[in-house]
Amino acid sequence: MASASATGHNAFLVSIVLLATVCACTAETPYAAGLSEDFYEKTCPQAASIVDAYVTKFLRKDRNFAGAFNRLQFHDCWVGGCDGSVLLNSTQTNQAEREAHVNFGLRGVAEVDQIKAALEHSCPGVVSCADILIMAARDATAKVGGPTWPVAMGRRDGVNSTSLMADSNLPFPVLNFSGLVANFAAKGFNAREMITLSGAHTIGRTHCNGILPHLYNFTGRDDATDTDPAMNKNFAVFLKKHCPQGNRTNTIFIDSTANTFDRAYYKNVLKGKGIFITDSALITNPAGKKVVTTFSKPGSAFFTEFAAGMVKMGNLGVLTGTEGQIRRTCQFVN
């Protein structure tokens, strides 16, 4: 199992995959223009260590926050780019991304604000909320057994955030395989990368809200027997005990080892134990099932490809230079 200090062979593999497959802009760098690993070297050299220390503190309190930080990066970057807009509060005239149906139960916003406050104390007006999300997702993943990867900084914060943008861009948990492929293709990711990033479901928890269609409304009948027939029957019984029909707010771990980043997610999907319809959908396509089967085995490239996918995601729609702003608090525009 990898760790936060993963080096040597695993780190070498990660770097090879990043350089070979993730280049977003030029042949020399896997990063979007304006981003660099040493961006804060002179203006806030302690930025990475501050984020790391706070992520460690949060995970000591609740190891399952690793899933929350991963989700925050994905839900931010997928909607208008990695600009920290998912953190913004609604106003009297605007319903922000966090209020979107697809963002139900989003966690970690208050924790990011704590990190931001510490950075503002050390380096006022320097480190963006968007960059905090990228660092926190990487650090949290590594600290619960997953891969680590280099992160480039220099993103600036956006000022626009609407629930419609989120519901129009993020994949709902009821999509079938072709729907998932189309959603990821719109962001420049292929089917294999979609399956790879779905592996983030190896950590974290979810509200029953996203599970109910899998248990009670799979074909649209909306009754207690309308369960995905491909789901393991004992697993369906287990889920129904934790998520009674109509209960949207109970929570349940997404994975059987939800506090550890590992390959159990893919093993579970193959056994008919995918939590969401989107999880089960991965093996409804022969090519998709082949990738899931590969990733479920020791020695697969899942960790290195996941790291590459997270770097690639971090390049989406970034604001740099004089674009956007550096928000003083992550939940409000300046």
Secondary structure, 3 states (H helix, E strand, C coil): CCCCCCCHHHHHHHHHHHHHHCCCCCCCCCCCCCCECCCCCCCCCCHHHHHHHHHHHHHHHCCCHHHHHHHHHHHHHCCCCCCCHHHCCCECCECCHHHCHHHCCCCCHHHHHHHHHHHHHHCCCCCCHHHHHHHHHHHHHHHCCCCCCCCCECCEECCCCCHHHHHHHCCCCCCCHHHHHHHHHCCCCCHHHHHHHHHHHHCCEEEHHHCHHHHHCCCCCCCCCCCCCCCCHHHHHHHHHHCCCCCCCCEEECCCCCCCCCCHHHHHHHCCCCCCHHHHHCCCCHHHHHHHHHHCCCCCCHHHHHHHHHHHHCCCCCECCCCCECCCECCECC
